[in-house]
Amino acid sequence: MFFYILDLTKMDFIESESLYPHDIALLIDNEEKRVYFYSGVKSKERERKIGIDLASKIIKKFKIYKFEILEDVIPLKIKAQIDEIMIGDDFIVKVERSLPMQISIYFGIGILIVSLLIPILGLSIFWWDKPEIILYSITASQFANYFGLLILISWIGFGINFTQLICMIWSKKVYLVVCSVASTTITLGLVLFISQRELIFEFQAGSIESSIYLIQRLEIILFWMWILLGYIGAFVSSLISIVTIFKHSEIVEKEKLDAEKIRLKSRPTILQDKPLVELKEIEHPE
């Protein structure tokens, strides 16, 4: 596969053996007769439009080649080729942190808090009365209050997860959407599970009639373990998404336009490290 980057000074694509995140490039696959248009994550929209127009004109001359613009999701084969020539062995491309990504961080922190709070609240179940070693007892009103609070916090957690999922879809980042879908699905399952209330346990004989619920210790332990494992899954999924956002994005502060910086950045990659040629006034001979 051959790589050609956009040279704005020549208004043409020139062959290159390396790519930078701000480059606009054509990837030519002679075997499959395809030309891929690639725009780096830090490339400018204006340059991208120029590149597409210029590439379209070039492709018209070679009708046997199929032209394809690479979007957010890049085929694995092409992605591997790009990674090979991207400058820096340990180079991590950081994109601008968009508004939905920033909002997702705040909701993610909320998910982490809820994921810690509910298992801790669930621990209070072990402080119920123990008339026997293998049994726990609690009044019907205390049972209703306990599960009412647990369900309320669980629904709040699900609401936060669902809102974060909307933000992730808005961000159009597939890996973030996957993490958010996992977390949302887990919390929804836990809400539906906890909402079963009395149906979760097999009460001992006479519990319902006496309004004092007798529950085996093993069932209490299993109930808390399900809650713990579920929210560990939600916690880990949310933590992964937050860490990923911080690792692969950055907040770009709006600065005053510097004419010199703009002029330097407009130069093609292969010329940016070379000194600028100074134009001197030509003295006319007398």
C-alpha positions as CSV (number, residue, x, y, z in Angstrom):
1,M,0.0,0.0,0.0
2,F,1.3,3.5,-0.9
3,F,0.7,6.7,1.1
4,Y,0.5,10.2,-0.3
5,I,0.0,13.2,1.9
6,L,-1.6,16.5,1.0
7,D,0.9,19.3,0.2
8,L,-1.1,22.5,0.5
9,T,1.7,24.5,-1.1
10,K,1.7,22.4,-4.3
11,M,-2.0,21.6,-4.0
12,D,-1.1,18.0,-4.7
13,F,-0.6,14.7,-2.9
14,I,3.1,13.6,-2.5
15,E,4.4,10.2,-1.5
16,S,5.4,9.8,2.1
17,E,6.7,7.1,4.5
18,S,5.2,8.6,7.6
19,L,2.0,10.1,8.9
20,Y,1.2,12.6,11.6
21,P,-2.2,13.0,13.3
22,H,-2.8,16.3,11.4
23,D,-2.1,14.9,8.0
24,I,-4.5,14.4,5.1
25,A,-3.6,11.4,3.0
26,L,-4.5,9.0,0.2
27,L,-3.9,5.3,0.8
28,I,-3.6,3.4,-2.5
29,D,-4.1,-0.3,-2.6
30,N,-3.1,-1.5,-6.1
31,E,-4.1,-5.1,-5.4
32,E,-7.7,-4.3,-4.7
33,K,-7.8,-1.2,-6.9
34,R,-9.0,1.0,-4.1
35,V,-8.0,4.5,-3.0
36,Y,-8.8,5.4,0.7
37,F,-9.0,9.0,1.8
38,Y,-7.7,9.4,5.3
39,S,-7.9,12.5,7.5
40,G,-5.9,12.5,10.8
41,V,-7.7,13.2,14.1
42,K,-6.0,16.6,14.4
43,S,-6.6,17.6,10.7
44,K,-8.5,20.8,9.9
45,E,-12.0,20.6,8.4
46,R,-11.0,23.1,5.7
47,E,-8.0,21.0,4.7
48,R,-10.2,17.9,4.6
49,K,-12.5,19.5,2.2
50,I,-9.7,20.6,0.0
51,G,-8.2,17.1,0.1
52,I,-11.5,15.4,-0.9
53,D,-12.0,17.8,-3.8
54,L,-8.5,17.3,-5.0
55,A,-8.6,13.5,-4.6
56,S,-12.0,13.3,-6.4
57,K,-10.4,15.1,-9.4
58,I,-7.5,12.7,-9.4
59,I,-9.6,9.6,-9.1
60,K,-11.7,10.6,-12.1
61,K,-8.6,10.0,-14.2
62,F,-8.3,6.4,-13.0
63,K,-11.7,4.9,-13.3
64,I,-10.6,1.4,-12.4
65,Y,-9.9,2.5,-8.8
66,K,-12.7,2.7,-6.3
67,F,-12.6,5.8,-4.0
68,E,-13.6,5.4,-0.4
69,I,-13.5,8.0,2.4
70,L,-12.5,6.6,5.8
71,E,-14.7,7.7,8.6
72,D,-14.6,7.0,12.4
73,V,-14.6,3.2,12.0
74,I,-11.6,2.2,9.9
75,P,-11.2,-1.4,8.6
76,L,-8.7,-3.4,10.6
77,K,-6.4,-4.0,7.6
78,I,-6.2,-0.3,6.8
79,K,-5.8,0.6,10.5
80,A,-2.9,-1.7,10.8
81,Q,-1.1,-0.1,7.9
82,I,-1.7,3.4,9.3
83,D,-0.4,2.4,12.8
84,E,2.8,1.1,11.2
85,I,3.8,4.5,9.7
86,M,2.3,6.7,12.4
87,I,5.1,8.7,14.0
88,G,6.1,7.5,17.4
89,D,6.2,3.9,18.7
90,D,4.4,4.8,21.9
91,F,2.5,7.7,20.3
92,I,-1.1,8.0,21.7
93,V,-3.3,10.1,19.5
94,K,-5.5,12.4,21.6
95,V,-8.6,13.9,20.1
96,E,-10.3,17.0,21.3
97,R,-12.6,16.1,24.2
98,S,-16.1,16.9,23.0
99,L,-19.0,18.1,25.1
100,P,-20.7,14.6,25.3
101,M,-17.4,13.0,26.4
102,Q,-17.0,15.6,29.1
103,I,-20.6,15.1,30.3
104,S,-20.0,11.4,30.3
105,I,-17.2,11.8,32.7
106,Y,-19.5,13.4,35.3
107,F,-22.1,10.7,34.8
108,G,-19.4,8.1,35.1
109,I,-18.3,9.4,38.4
110,G,-22.0,9.2,39.5
111,I,-22.1,5.6,38.4
112,L,-19.0,4.8,40.4
113,I,-20.5,6.3,43.5
114,V,-23.8,4.4,43.1
115,S,-21.9,1.2,42.4
116,L,-20.1,1.6,45.7
117,L,-23.1,2.8,47.7
118,I,-25.5,-0.1,46.9
119,P,-23.2,-3.0,47.9
120,I,-22.4,-1.1,51.1
121,L,-26.1,-0.5,51.8
122,G,-26.7,-4.2,51.0
123,L,-24.3,-5.1,53.8
124,S,-26.8,-3.8,56.4
125,I,-28.8,-7.0,55.6
126,F,-26.3,-8.9,57.8
127,W,-27.4,-6.7,60.8
128,W,-30.9,-8.1,60.8
129,D,-32.0,-10.1,63.8
130,K,-30.7,-13.7,64.0
131,P,-33.0,-15.8,66.1
132,E,-31.0,-18.8,65.0
133,I,-27.6,-19.3,63.5
134,I,-28.9,-20.2,60.1
135,L,-31.8,-17.7,60.1
136,Y,-32.3,-14.0,59.8
137,S,-35.6,-12.3,60.8
138,I,-37.1,-8.9,59.9
139,T,-40.5,-7.3,60.2
140,A,-42.6,-6.8,57.0
141,S,-42.4,-3.0,57.4
142,Q,-38.6,-3.0,57.8
143,F,-38.3,-5.4,54.8
144,A,-40.4,-3.0,52.7
145,N,-38.3,0.1,53.8
146,Y,-35.1,-1.7,53.1
147,F,-36.0,-2.8,49.6
148,G,-37.7,0.5,48.9
149,L,-34.5,2.4,49.5
150,L,-32.4,-0.2,47.6
151,I,-34.7,0.0,44.6
152,L,-34.8,3.8,44.6
153,I,-31.0,4.1,44.5
154,S,-30.9,1.3,41.9
155,W,-33.3,3.2,39.6
156,I,-31.2,6.4,40.1
157,G,-28.1,4.4,39.1
158,F,-29.9,3.1,36.0
159,G,-31.0,6.6,35.1
160,I,-27.4,7.8,35.3
161,N,-26.2,4.9,33.2
162,F,-28.9,5.5,30.6
163,T,-28.1,9.2,30.3
164,Q,-24.4,8.4,30.0
165,L,-25.3,5.9,27.2
166,I,-27.1,8.7,25.3
167,C,-23.9,10.9,25.7
168,M,-21.7,8.0,24.5
169,I,-23.9,7.5,21.4
170,W,-23.7,11.3,20.8
171,S,-19.9,11.1,21.0
172,K,-19.9,8.5,18.2
173,K,-17.1,6.5,19.9
174,V,-17.8,2.8,19.5
175,Y,-15.6,1.6,22.4
176,L,-17.3,4.1,24.8
177,V,-20.8,3.0,23.6
178,V,-19.8,-0.6,24.2
179,C,-18.7,0.1,27.8
180,S,-21.9,2.2,28.5
181,V,-24.2,-0.5,27.0
182,A,-22.6,-3.1,29.3
183,S,-23.0,-0.9,32.4
184,T,-26.6,0.1,31.5
185,T,-27.6,-3.5,30.9
186,I,-26.1,-4.7,34.2
187,T,-27.8,-2.0,36.2
188,L,-31.2,-2.6,34.5
189,G,-30.9,-6.3,35.3
190,L,-30.1,-5.6,38.9
191,V,-33.0,-3.2,39.2
192,L,-35.4,-5.8,37.9
193,F,-33.9,-8.4,40.2
194,I,-34.1,-6.3,43.3
195,S,-37.7,-5.3,42.4
196,Q,-38.8,-8.9,43.0
197,R,-38.6,-8.1,46.7
198,E,-40.3,-11.0,48.6
199,L,-40.0,-13.3,45.5
200,I,-36.2,-13.3,45.9
201,F,-36.3,-15.3,49.1
202,E,-38.0,-18.5,50.2
203,F,-39.4,-17.5,53.6
204,Q,-39.7,-20.1,56.3
205,A,-43.1,-21.4,57.3
206,G,-45.4,-18.9,59.1
207,S,-43.4,-15.8,58.0
208,I,-46.1,-14.1,56.0
209,E,-48.9,-14.8,58.6
210,S,-46.8,-13.4,61.5
211,S,-45.5,-10.4,59.5
212,I,-42.0,-11.4,60.6
213,Y,-40.0,-12.8,57.7
214,L,-37.6,-15.7,58.5
215,I,-34.9,-16.1,55.8
216,Q,-32.1,-18.6,55.6
217,R,-28.6,-17.2,56.0
218,L,-27.4,-18.9,52.7
219,E,-30.1,-17.0,50.8
220,I,-29.0,-13.7,52.4
221,I,-25.4,-14.3,51.4
222,L,-26.3,-15.3,47.8
223,F,-28.5,-12.2,47.5
224,W,-25.7,-9.9,48.6
225,M,-23.2,-11.7,46.3
226,W,-25.4,-11.1,43.3
227,I,-25.7,-7.5,44.1
228,L,-21.9,-7.2,44.7
229,L,-20.9,-8.9,41.5
230,G,-23.4,-7.0,39.4
231,Y,-22.2,-3.6,40.6
232,I,-18.6,-4.6,40.3
233,G,-19.4,-5.2,36.6
234,A,-21.1,-1.8,36.3
235,F,-18.2,-0.1,38.3
236,V,-15.5,-1.7,36.0
237,S,-17.3,-0.8,32.8
238,S,-17.8,2.8,33.9
239,L,-14.2,3.1,35.1
240,I,-12.9,1.8,31.8
241,S,-14.9,4.4,29.9
242,I,-13.6,7.2,32.1
243,V,-10.0,6.2,31.9
244,T,-10.3,5.8,28.1
245,I,-11.7,9.3,27.7
246,F,-8.9,10.8,29.8
247,K,-6.2,8.7,28.0
248,H,-7.3,9.4,24.4
249,S,-8.7,12.9,24.6
250,E,-7.8,16.3,25.8
251,I,-9.5,19.6,26.5
252,V,-8.5,22.1,23.8
253,E,-8.5,25.7,25.1
254,K,-9.4,28.3,22.6
255,E,-6.5,30.6,22.1
256,K,-6.1,33.9,20.2
257,L,-5.1,33.2,16.6
258,D,-1.4,33.6,16.0
259,A,-0.7,34.3,12.3
260,E,2.7,32.8,12.5
261,K,1.5,29.5,14.1
262,I,-1.3,29.2,11.5
263,R,1.3,29.7,8.7
264,L,3.6,27.1,10.1
265,K,0.8,24.5,10.6
266,S,-0.4,25.0,7.1
267,R,2.9,23.7,5.8
268,P,2.9,20.0,4.8
269,T,4.3,17.5,7.3
270,I,7.6,16.9,5.4
271,L,8.4,20.6,5.4
272,Q,7.5,21.6,9.0
273,D,10.9,20.7,10.4
274,K,12.8,22.6,7.7
275,P,13.7,26.3,8.1
276,L,11.6,28.8,6.3
277,V,13.0,30.4,3.2
278,E,13.3,34.1,3.7
279,L,12.4,36.3,0.7
280,K,14.8,39.2,0.2
281,E,14.2,42.2,-1.9
282,I,16.1,42.1,-5.1
283,E,18.3,45.1,-5.7
284,H,18.1,46.3,-9.2
285,P,21.5,47.1,-10.7
286,E,22.0,50.7,-11.4
